[in-house]
Amino acid sequence: MENTAQSSKAIEYYKERTEKLQLEKEALEAKLKWYEEQFRLSQQQRFGSSSEKTNPDQLSLFNEAEDTADSTIEEP
């Protein structure tokens, strides 16, 4: 009789331990997914294509110096 009581306690202990480890495993998996997503985002930000778009007005800034240089040249 005493042996079955010890067996029941052992079984209960291992069931609780299994549940605790299962919860810990799930928390660690969620944390791992978060870290993987952060890594993916940082890689995309570092090596991904740029989202900068060329504005046509910006290109005229480079032509401004040429236009100014052309207008200051005196014709003979």
Contacts in CASP RR format, 6 or more apart in sequence:
PFRMAT RR
TARGET T0000
AUTHOR 0000-0000-0000
METHOD contacts of the structure
MODEL  1
MENTAQSSKAIEYYKERTEKLQLEKEALEAKLKWYEEQFRLSQQQRFGSS
SEKTNPDQLSLFNEAEDTADSTIEEP
END
